[in-house]
Amino acid sequence: MQSRLKLSSVPFLKQCFQKSKFICITVPKLKHILNKMGNCECVSSKINTVNNDFSGFPSQVTTTVGFKIHFIRIPLSQKDIKNLQKSWIDIKQIWIKICATAFQRWFSTYPEIKEMFSYEYDNVDETSIKSSPSLFSHVQKFECLIEKVLNDAENKSKFVETLINLGKFHYELGAQQKFATALGSSLSYATCININENDLMTKNAWDTFFRFMTGNVRLGIRMKLMENSIQI
C-alpha cells in the first residue's frame, strides 16, 4: 500500500491547489511533481516558494534580449552550492575517471564527435585520455571551469558570459546544441554514480548544475547562429 500525505503539510505545494480544502497525494506522485519543478515546468513567479533549499527553485536561468544578457538567475539554492563545493573536493580527485565515463557515453551517442577529437581508440579510459592531447586538455579545462563557477557563484554575469562565449567559440568548430546537451547529460551521469546513492540532494544539485552550464553553452551556440544568419 502506497504512503499518502496531506498537501497541507507542504506549504509551497498547497498553493498549487488553493481551490481544494483537503487533498491527499501518493508519495510517488509527489516525487513526480517535484521532478517536474526541477525541470523548470513550474513557473516560479506564480508560486511563493517556502522551501528555498530545493534546487528546483527558482526555475528561471539566463534570458537575453538581442545579443545581450538581460537576466540571470542560477537554479540552485545557497545550500545546493555549498553541497556542490563540498562534494567537488572528492569529485576532483577522480575527475579523469569521471570524464572517461562521460566521454565514452558521449562518443557512443554521437560518433562524429569522436572524429572531431581525432580519437582513434574504441573505448575511453584514464590511460587513453592522458595519451590524447585534445581529450586531456578538455578534461583540464572542464575542471578549471567547474571550479571557477563554484568558487565565484556570486559573480553570475561573469561566468555566464564565459559559458556563452564558450558556446560561440565551439560553434565555429562545428559544435551543435545536441552535442552540448549530450555532454552535460553524460557528465551529470558520470558524476552522480560516484556520489553516495542516498545523497539525493547532492545528486540533484549536480544534475541541475550541469544543465545550467550546458544551457548557457547552447545559448551561445544559438546566438552565434543568429549572428551569422543576420550577416547573411
MOLINBEL-V183143 format. One record per backbone hydrogen bond with DSSP energy under -0.5 kcal/mol. CO is the residue of the C=O (numbers start at 0). NH is the residue of the N-H. If there is no record, write none. Layout:
BEGIN
CO,NH + CO,NH
END
This chain:
BEGIN
2,26 + 4,24 + 5,8 + 6,9 + 8,10 + 9,12 + 9,13 + 10,14 + 12,15 + 13,16 + 14,17 + 16,19 + 22,6 + 24,4 + 25,29 + 26,30 + 27,31 + 28,32 + 29,33 + 30,34 + 31,35 + 32,36 + 33,37 + 34,38 + 35,40 + 36,39 + 40,42 + 41,43 + 42,45 + 43,46 + 46,48 + 49,51 + 50,53 + 53,56 + 60,72 + 62,69 + 62,70 + 64,67 + 67,64 + 70,62 + 73,75 + 76,80 + 77,81 + 78,82 + 79,83 + 80,84 + 81,85 + 82,86 + 83,87 + 84,88 + 85,88 + 85,89 + 86,89 + 86,90 + 87,91 + 89,92 + 89,93 + 90,93 + 91,94 + 93,97 + 94,98 + 95,99 + 96,100 + 97,101 + 98,102 + 99,103 + 100,104 + 101,105 + 102,106 + 103,107 + 104,108 + 105,109 + 109,112 + 109,113 + 110,113 + 110,114 + 111,115 + 112,116 + 113,118 + 114,117 + 117,119 + 124,128 + 125,129 + 126,130 + 128,131 + 128,135 + 130,132 + 131,135 + 132,136 + 133,137 + 134,138 + 135,139 + 136,140 + 137,141 + 138,142 + 139,143 + 140,144 + 141,145 + 142,146 + 143,147 + 144,148 + 145,149 + 146,150 + 147,151 + 149,152 + 151,154 + 153,155 + 154,158 + 155,159 + 156,160 + 157,161 + 158,162 + 159,163 + 160,164 + 161,165 + 162,166 + 163,167 + 164,168 + 165,169 + 166,170 + 167,171 + 168,172 + 169,174 + 170,173 + 175,178 + 175,179 + 176,180 + 177,181 + 178,182 + 179,183 + 180,184 + 181,185 + 182,186 + 183,187 + 184,188 + 185,189 + 186,190 + 187,191 + 188,192 + 190,193 + 191,194 + 195,198 + 197,199 + 198,202 + 199,203 + 200,204 + 201,205 + 202,206 + 203,207 + 204,208 + 205,209 + 206,210 + 207,211 + 208,212 + 209,213 + 210,214 + 211,215 + 212,216 + 213,217 + 214,218 + 215,219 + 216,220 + 217,221 + 218,222 + 219,223 + 220,224 + 221,225 + 222,226 + 223,227 + 224,228 + 225,229 + 226,230 + 227,231
END
